Each structure stands twice: as C-alpha cells, then as structure tokens.
C-alpha cells in the first residue's frame, strides 16, 4: 500500500535557508527526501536532525534531478510535494495541504500553490509575474520541463489552486546577493532563448494560468533586442501597477524588468556572435 505523501527538497549548500523550510514541511509529513548535490556546508547535518532520507547525486540540471526523484517515489507515495530549499510554506497553505491529502475521493488531482513576492525584504503586491507554481501532485501525474531556467512541472491532469502559498527566502536577499544570482540565471535564460525553448508551451490554455505567462514570454522575445526591455519595464511599472508598491515597486521593476532583461539580451547578443 502506498504511503500518503513524500516531501522533496533539492539542496546544495542550503544551510542558510533550509532550516525554516524543513520546520514548516514537517507540519505536513515526516517523510522528507533530500536530493543533495554534494553540499560542503552544514546542509546535510541539518537534514539529519530532521531524520530526512538523503540521496547524494551529481547535479546535471534542475529538471534531471526533479524527474529522477519523482520516478523514484511514484510507486511508493500517493502524493508528492516539491519545495525549494529556500521556500517556506505559510500556515494557511500547510492547513490546506493537510486537508487535501486526507481526502480519498480526489482523483487525478494536481495543485498550483501561490508564491508571495518580496524584494529587498518588502512585500511586492503588484509584481506582474507568474505567481502560480505546480508543487503538490499525485504520483504518475507530472514531469519537469527539460529547461535550464524557468522550469515548471507539466501535467495532463485538471489543475486546482491553493490560494495561500509560500515565501521565497531569496526574495529577502540584499541587492548584491540578488544581482549575483540573477547574473547566473541570465546566462541560463539566454541559452534557452537561443534554443528557442521559450516557444514551447505545454500548459493547458483553458485551466492553467502559466499558459498565458509562457505565451507572453514568447511574444516578448519576438520584439527587438534590447528595446524590448524598456517596453517591458513600462508594462510592469504602469500597466501592471508596479507604481502602487511605491519606492520598492520602482526598484523591483527597474532591476527585474529592465536591468535583468537587458542583461539577458546582452548575453543573447554575445552568444549569437560566438555562434556566427
């Protein structure tokens, strides 16, 4: 007989954020699985204190790690909950998940969980970004997209939403830390654009809000290089009401919609020159 639910974390040197994530995850289940990419900090020590089941596996890419552990758990657990090591579920979300997993009448169900956006430690109410992430699902129902960046779980099952959600601890980084991470992600995104992976949209048009997000991204990359970043900033700040978040709103729109997108375009430009 299958066990009720497995909770999965991918980790690599996650000691600064993992503890809070694990504390809240244990309010759902003690069946916690860690897929660690050979951390050399205190990550494993923290996991052992919570008696997590630990696998050490060389990191190839995010999708490969996710799909490996999904397949490993499919036959043993009815539900799977996948959380990043820097994500903290809020109390309402925990309560909602606990109610869902004891409902034996649910068939072929997967759940989107809402992300709460913060920037420099302050909440962003008008992010203009996709806030829905598929994290709770029944086994044999999803797989992770094979992408270097902006990977999502895809499914053919009907989607439902958990209206409460999680806080991403990376959103509380100082500006230098935030920029350092986005410089790395910009390189991944540029490679995906050159592979034209952004044109692939496997999300259900009628029921999945991620479909419109991917469609918008495809449209964005059809616009002129560099110039599109300025249009995107205007769209996020004015049309998506980023200005209502005050001083933090303009900083978030500037760095995420303009600075970051210009960086991606620069890397696309450089990589194209290398190819040619």
Protein Blocks (a to p, Z undefined) as FASTA:
>chain_A
ZZfbdcddddehkllmmmmmmmmmmmmbmcdcdddehiabfklmmmmmnopacdddddfb
fmlmmmmmmmmmmmmpfbdcdddfkbccdfklmmmmmmmmmmmkbghiaddddddddeeh
iacfblopafbdcfbdcehkbccdddfbhpacddfbdcdddfbdcddfklmpcfklmmmm
mmmmmmmmmmmmmnommmpccbdfklmmklmmmmmmmmmmmpcehjlmmmmmmmmmmmno
mmmnommlmmmmmmmmmmmmmmmmmmmmmmmmmmZZ
